[in-house]
Each structure stands twice: as C-alpha cells, then as structure tokens.
Amino acid sequence: QLQLVESGGDLVQPGESLKLSCAASGGTLDYYSIGWFRQAPGKEREGVSFISSTSGIIDYADSVKGRFFISRDKDKNAVYLSLIDLKPEDTGVYYCAADRRELTTVQTPAYEYEFWGQGTQVTVSS
C-alpha cells in the first residue's frame, strides 16, 4: 500500500525559504496525482498546490502563486514543494496527498484523496 512521509518543515523568519519533501514507498508516484495541503490551528485544511500524474497540469492556490513551486523527482520517487518568501500566514501543518485518478486542479477537496502523509510543521514567525 502506498505510504507517504513529509519532511523539511521548520521554524523560519518571514522572507526565508523551505523545501518540503514527500517521499513514497509501496508505489510509484509517477502514477498518482499529488496535492499539497496545509492546515493552520482553527482553520480548515486547504489545498496549496497540485501536480497531475500524466497530463502535466500544475496548479497553485492564489495565496501562494509565485512563491510556492511543486516538482517531481522520478529517481527518488518523491514530490517536493519549494516555499519561497514565506509569510506568517503560511504557518501550518503541511501534508502531501496522493490519488490514483488523473485530477486537474488544486481545488480538488482534501476528502477526495486516497493517501496521506502525517504532515510536517512549518512555522513562520518574527
């Protein structure tokens, strides 16, 4: 069964950058659509980025567009999320999620995804 493990979260100051990793085992991520989500205390889980399995679609939430970048590394069976120019409002637990279907948008709700990692904490504070 597919398992996902996120890593790379940290405590950083505004304007700094992080690179989050989503490493997979039990399956090949090439065949899954991947969504990155975040959840702040007291808020709903929101999708921030998306990459499709085969169609080449990449999508971002408006709040992170131009600052976050999603990518795949086939050799490492991993997906990454680069976070640039971080802001305090980016604080939250970041999750990666995978689904066998060929999804098309970052707006796909969290409950539609089959597989989830445990999350990694990103805290942006001055």
N, C-alpha and C positions, 0 to 999 in steps of 0.2 A: 504494500500500500504506500502511496506517495506520502512522504513526510517532508516538512519544510521547517527550516531553522533560520530565524533572522538574527543578525548581529550588526554591530557597528554603532549603535546608539551611544550617546554620551551627553555630558553636561558641557555646553558651549555658550559663548557670549554672542549677542546679536552681531550679524555680519560674517560670522565664521561658517565653515562648511563641514559636512559629514558625508560619508559614503556608506550606505546601508547595504548589506548583503542578504540574499535569500538563497540558501543552499538547499538542494533537494537530494533525497535518496528514495529508493523504491520506485523510481520512474524517471523518465526523461522529460525535462521541462520544455523541450522543443515542441512537444505535443499538447501543451497547456497554454491557455490564456492566463495571464498573470495580472493581478491587481494589487496595488499598494494602498493601504488604508491607514488612517490614523484616528485615534480616539483620545480626546482630552477629558479630564475629570468633569463629570456633569454634562458632557456632550455626547451626541450620537456618533457612531463610527462613520467616517466619511471617506470616500474614495478620493485619492490624490493623484494617482497615475495608473496607467494601464498599458499593456502591450499584448497584442494578439499572438496566437500560436503560429499561424501561417500567412495571414493576409497582409502583414506588415503595418497594421494600424497601431499607432501610438497616440495616447490621449492624456491630457492633464486637466485637473481642476483649475478654474480661473484663478484661485487664490495662490497657486504655486507655479503657474505658467511662466516660463522664462527663468525660473530659479531651480526647479527640480528636473532631473533627467533620468529616464529609465533605459536600461540596456540589458542585453543577454550576453552570456559567455557560454557557448555550447561545450567547450572543452572542460569547463568547470561545473557544468550542469547547475548554473546559478543565474539569478537575475539580480541586478543592482539598482539602487535608487541613489543618485547623487543629489545632495541637498546643498544649494549654494545660497549665500547671503541670507542666512537663517534669521528669522524674526521670532520674538517671544510667542506670537500666536501660532507658530509651528510646533510648539511643545505638545507632546502627547506620546502615547504608545503606538509605534508603527508596526503594522502587520503586513505580511505578504499572503496572498491567497491565490489558489490555482483552480482552474476549471477545465474540463475536457472539451467543452464546447468552444467554437470559434466566436467569441464575444467581439463587440465592436466599439465599446465606449466606456469611459471612466465612470459614467453614470449608472452602470450596472450595480444594483444594490448588493450589499455585503452578503445577504442571505442566499443569493444565487450561487455563490462559490462553494465548491465541494470541499476543498482542503485549505487548512490554515496553519500558519506557524504560531508560536507562542507570544510573539511580539518583542520589540526592543524599545527601550525608553529613550526618547530624545527630549532634552530639556534645554531651552534657550532662555538665558537669564543674564542680566547685567548686575 
